Amino acid sequence: MGQQKGAKMKNKIAYFIMAVGLLVLITGSLRYQQGLAQKISLREILKLDPAQSTGSPNIVQQVVSEQREEPGSTLERFPNSVYMTSEQKNTNDEIIAIAKEISAKANLTYLSPGWLHITSQIESFFTESVTQPDGSPVPTKSTSELWVLVGSDGYAVQAVTIDDTGDPRTTQITVFQDGIWSNLSVGMVASEKEMYLPTLDGNFISFAEAYKDILDLETTELEVDGNQLVVFTATQHFQEPMKLAKSPIVIVGAAGKYYFSQATGLLLKTEDYHIYPGDEMKLTRQISLVNIENAETPPAEILAYFE
Amino acid sequence: MKTRPSKHLIVSSLTTCILIMLLVTTTVYAASKNYYGLTTVYYTNNVTDQGGWNWNASYSDYTSPSRSMDQFGVNVWTTYCTCNYTIQWGTYIRYEVQDNPWMMQYNKTSISDGMAKLKASCPSGQTLRGHNYIQHWWQDSGYPGDGGTIDYSKTLTNP
């Protein structure tokens, strides 16, 4: 009887030891997992904040391998481009000179010190990614409005750009002040101060000059609704077809058309094209000038962005 | 009179010992694979000008000394063009790792990738830029604390 009681007691002790052991293991395991979870939360992993990149300087290093543009090294810079002959290069220089002459008319009229207001319509016909991260479709049309205060040196003092897609979720407002660009809609702020030089040629002239060795420039005249237009076409051909991102789309070149008014020198329309195998060209994007004006002062709602 | 330990006591003690040993072994194994502070993760993020309308956004990562990371790659890769820092939605490309296993790889010391991207024209008065945003990510023992992330964005103003 006494032995049976003793054996039962030993069994109880055994079960007690096992229960305590399991409890210690489970508690320890849970605390270990919690400790790990506290080190990096999901919110931190998903946070798109470059500032947190400085947290582990000893284990992360950036390898600087930027390709900078250097004059005279065009062949190395654009290994997949078809280069122009010397004859075509001379033609390009002549066409750039014509573009400068035409554009100068508009610059003289509109790029004077004070407020400048430009409204344009943008339409995209090609989107590599058709949805945004939340699954909503990427907008294909927008109205772009630019208010810029031009200083006496031609550089911008202040500016506001509003890209209105008709949907407040995708409409963007950017502000330039004290040399810093800020996209108020997506919270993107430029990290460095910069000079902003507004131009009226859609950057065509600087673009053509930078790439004149690989661009085939052409110019034609066109009459639309009684207006004389000068159209500049810039075409780039690739030596090897190129895949766009991870899509199956392959292109063999790209082109742009710039429609200038001969009378005013204003850039009225810009078209971007893809060139597919077989030299088929498809319009991917179009920008049309809606209005341009010099203004005494912008509306109060525009000035409010600088406060 | 000497009493023998009961069968239950022996079994429970053995079970507890095995469980504790298992825990210790797992912890040591995890610690032995924790490269934090020992291995350097190198990364690059570039927007390079290929001429004309072609920009190429790319990234590459590798570790040194050469030891395979359990998981290595990028979580998010986004490229787009902006006009006056306004994102041009027609140029917007975003890849996330959930749908793209090529972005996150296993037992790798280095990975790299690139995408050709066309430029977009900007309306008069506005400045064109190309952006490449990458969230590099690595994990070396299966536990979040043994890995890390780094966000990096690159901008190219052109021409």
Boltz contact constraints between the chains, C-beta under 6 A:
constraints:
  - contact:
      token1: [A, 7]
      token2: [B, 6]
      max_distance: 6.0
  - contact:
      token1: [A, 10]
      token2: [B, 6]
      max_distance: 6.0
  - contact:
      token1: [A, 10]
      token2: [B, 9]
      max_distance: 6.0
  - contact:
      token1: [A, 11]
      token2: [B, 8]
      max_distance: 6.0
  - contact:
      token1: [A, 14]
      token2: [B, 8]
      max_distance: 6.0
  - contact:
      token1: [A, 14]
      token2: [B, 9]
      max_distance: 6.0
  - contact:
      token1: [A, 14]
      token2: [B, 12]
      max_distance: 6.0
  - contact:
      token1: [A, 17]
      token2: [B, 12]
      max_distance: 6.0
  - contact:
      token1: [A, 18]
      token2: [B, 12]
      max_distance: 6.0
  - contact:
      token1: [A, 18]
      token2: [B, 16]
      max_distance: 6.0
  - contact:
      token1: [A, 21]
      token2: [B, 16]
      max_distance: 6.0
  - contact:
      token1: [A, 25]
      token2: [B, 19]
      max_distance: 6.0
  - contact:
      token1: [A, 36]
      token2: [B, 143]
      max_distance: 6.0
  - contact:
      token1: [A, 36]
      token2: [B, 144]
      max_distance: 6.0
  - contact:
      token1: [A, 36]
      token2: [B, 145]
      max_distance: 6.0
  - contact:
      token1: [A, 39]
      token2: [B, 145]
      max_distance: 6.0
  - contact:
      token1: [A, 40]
      token2: [B, 144]
      max_distance: 6.0
  - contact:
      token1: [A, 45]
      token2: [B, 149]
      max_distance: 6.0
  - contact:
      token1: [A, 48]
      token2: [B, 151]
      max_distance: 6.0
  - contact:
      token1: [A, 50]
      token2: [B, 151]
      max_distance: 6.0
  - contact:
      token1: [A, 53]
      token2: [B, 150]
      max_distance: 6.0
  - contact:
      token1: [A, 53]
      token2: [B, 151]
      max_distance: 6.0
  - contact:
      token1: [A, 56]
      token2: [B, 148]
      max_distance: 6.0
  - contact:
      token1: [A, 59]
      token2: [B, 40]
      max_distance: 6.0
  - contact:
      token1: [A, 59]
      token2: [B, 41]
      max_distance: 6.0
  - contact:
      token1: [A, 60]
      token2: [B, 41]
      max_distance: 6.0
  - contact:
      token1: [A, 60]
      token2: [B, 150]
      max_distance: 6.0
  - contact:
      token1: [A, 61]
      token2: [B, 40]
      max_distance: 6.0
  - contact:
      token1: [A, 61]
      token2: [B, 42]
      max_distance: 6.0
  - contact:
      token1: [A, 62]
      token2: [B, 43]
      max_distance: 6.0
  - contact:
      token1: [A, 63]
      token2: [B, 42]
      max_distance: 6.0
  - contact:
      token1: [A, 63]
      token2: [B, 44]
      max_distance: 6.0
  - contact:
      token1: [A, 65]
      token2: [B, 44]
      max_distance: 6.0
  - contact:
      token1: [A, 67]
      token2: [B, 48]
      max_distance: 6.0
  - contact:
      token1: [A, 78]
      token2: [B, 51]
      max_distance: 6.0
  - contact:
      token1: [A, 81]
      token2: [B, 51]
      max_distance: 6.0
  - contact:
      token1: [A, 118]
      token2: [B, 124]
      max_distance: 6.0
  - contact:
      token1: [A, 118]
      token2: [B, 125]
      max_distance: 6.0
  - contact:
      token1: [A, 120]
      token2: [B, 123]
      max_distance: 6.0
  - contact:
      token1: [A, 124]
      token2: [B, 90]
      max_distance: 6.0
  - contact:
      token1: [A, 127]
      token2: [B, 90]
      max_distance: 6.0
  - contact:
      token1: [A, 128]
      token2: [B, 93]
      max_distance: 6.0
  - contact:
      token1: [A, 129]
      token2: [B, 92]
      max_distance: 6.0
  - contact:
      token1: [A, 129]
      token2: [B, 93]
      max_distance: 6.0
  - contact:
      token1: [A, 129]
      token2: [B, 94]
      max_distance: 6.0
  - contact:
      token1: [A, 133]
      token2: [B, 94]
      max_distance: 6.0
  - contact:
      token1: [A, 138]
      token2: [B, 89]
      max_distance: 6.0
  - contact:
      token1: [A, 139]
      token2: [B, 89]
      max_distance: 6.0
  - contact:
      token1: [A, 144]
      token2: [B, 123]
      max_distance: 6.0
  - contact:
      token1: [A, 146]
      token2: [B, 125]
      max_distance: 6.0
  - contact:
      token1: [A, 161]
      token2: [B, 84]
      max_distance: 6.0
  - contact:
      token1: [A, 161]
      token2: [B, 86]
      max_distance: 6.0
  - contact:
      token1: [A, 163]
      token2: [B, 86]
      max_distance: 6.0
  - contact:
      token1: [A, 172]
      token2: [B, 86]
      max_distance: 6.0
  - contact:
      token1: [A, 174]
      token2: [B, 84]
      max_distance: 6.0
  - contact:
      token1: [A, 174]
      token2: [B, 85]
      max_distance: 6.0
  - contact:
      token1: [A, 174]
      token2: [B, 86]
      max_distance: 6.0
  - contact:
      token1: [A, 181]
      token2: [B, 85]
      max_distance: 6.0
  - contact:
      token1: [A, 183]
      token2: [B, 85]
      max_distance: 6.0
  - contact:
      token1: [A, 198]
      token2: [B, 125]
      max_distance: 6.0
  - contact:
      token1: [A, 200]
      token2: [B, 124]
      max_distance: 6.0
  - contact:
      token1: [A, 202]
      token2: [B, 121]
      max_distance: 6.0
  - contact:
      token1: [A, 202]
      token2: [B, 124]
      max_distance: 6.0
  - contact:
      token1: [A, 206]
      token2: [B, 159]
      max_distance: 6.0
  - contact:
      token1: [A, 207]
      token2: [B, 159]
      max_distance: 6.0
  - contact:
      token1: [A, 210]
      token2: [B, 159]
      max_distance: 6.0
  - contact:
      token1: [A, 211]
      token2: [B, 51]
      max_distance: 6.0
  - contact:
      token1: [A, 211]
      token2: [B, 52]
      max_distance: 6.0
  - contact:
      token1: [A, 214]
      token2: [B, 51]
      max_distance: 6.0
  - contact:
      token1: [A, 214]
      token2: [B, 52]
      max_distance: 6.0
  - contact:
      token1: [A, 236]
      token2: [B, 52]
      max_distance: 6.0
  - contact:
      token1: [A, 242]
      token2: [B, 116]
      max_distance: 6.0
  - contact:
      token1: [A, 244]
      token2: [B, 116]
      max_distance: 6.0
  - contact:
      token1: [A, 245]
      token2: [B, 93]
      max_distance: 6.0
  - contact:
      token1: [A, 245]
      token2: [B, 115]
      max_distance: 6.0
  - contact:
      token1: [A, 254]
      token2: [B, 52]
      max_distance: 6.0
  - contact:
      token1: [A, 254]
      token2: [B, 53]
      max_distance: 6.0
  - contact:
      token1: [A, 254]
      token2: [B, 118]
      max_distance: 6.0
  - contact:
      token1: [A, 267]
      token2: [B, 124]
      max_distance: 6.0
  - contact:
      token1: [A, 270]
      token2: [B, 121]
      max_distance: 6.0
  - contact:
      token1: [A, 272]
      token2: [B, 121]
      max_distance: 6.0
  - contact:
      token1: [A, 285]
      token2: [B, 90]
      max_distance: 6.0
  - contact:
      token1: [A, 285]
      token2: [B, 120]
      max_distance: 6.0
  - contact:
      token1: [A, 287]
      token2: [B, 121]
      max_distance: 6.0
  - contact:
      token1: [A, 287]
      token2: [B, 123]
      max_distance: 6.0
